[in-house]
């Protein structure tokens, strides 16, 4: 696993932030005159320092990454940084894998809107974009760069499902590995780099947090709280290595994916559906061969958007109605903000860390829950001793997805 986000530049830092309940949401620089004024920004990350550290352990990877640096957008650099950690963590460089046995899926679409906006400004001023713009603006360019750095020769693709993109990529990789299309698959949740235009668009839609809570950034993201005002954008990138169980000794696995779903509502509007979310959770559970009572923890989509939170709460009630008192619930977005394309992969890692270390991270800012029947986490970390978790991801355009995670054997 590998992760870079507003609360940590590695899995270890991320785990510490989750346990301590640290929030990475701050004021958005240069936001004067804009409706959106807060975000979970990645701060103090250095691509050059990452390459220096990599040079000591994998000089061939560092050399390739440095060679491609000039061609990479910021989102691609963050993806490469997360993949580096996962690649080394999974000891892929020490194994005799053929390039054709490794697949790559990058989750996200329209990832580099800020880069596009800056080139529009350059084009307006100088009549020309940056020399490599035609190569670099496309999401598929991330696949090309990552495949070159890490010598990946199997199938590769980008996959877009709005805010459910991370779970959609996990769903696709899950089936590639299970059916033998690849032996190993790197799943990358790429950083969505919004420009001021996209953020203002979400504000006009009424989806982004723009109210009085934004005066104090750490209080702006409030999943499942009656004071929620909308989502808070978060920067983040993450990578997980998926392999068939036979490829790993039991004691070298972090966790197993037991089931996954990806279903549509047949509705292009940003209108979440209780029925669609119920179907997604039940389909993932059925694929894992589990009854709802086997799930002890849910990492909710929990974006802090009022309609989205109410819809998900109703869907959880319907699926787990007999065992609501046994299921603990939190939302990682309360700490990181909504990382959009990367959120599913980041939140999978959050699930694995909590399952294996036996803790439940806080639900920051949850003061007046919208549904008192649900057992939300409190404001400090709590013990957690469960074997199965469910991670939800829902996106505009009727995308509904759930992932079932099984704790690694002790």
MOMODA-V944274 format. One line per field, one symbol per residue. burial: + if it has 9 or more other ideal C-beta (glycine too) atoms within 8 Angstrom, else -. A space follows every 50 residues. Layout:
# MOMODA-V944274
burial->???
This chain:
# MOMODA-V944274
burial->++++++++-++-+++++++-+-++++-+--+--+++++++++--+-+--+ ++-++--+--+++++--++-+++++++++++++++++++--+----+-+- +++++++++-+++++++++--++---------+--++-+-+++-++++++ -+-+-++++++++++++++++++++++---+++++++++++++++--+++ -++---++++--++--+--++++++-+++++++++++++++++------- --+-+-+++++++-+------+++-++++++++++-++-+-+--++++++ +++++--+++++++++++++--++--++++++++++++++++++++++++ ++++++--++++++++--+++--+-++---++-+-+-++++++++-++++ ++++++++--
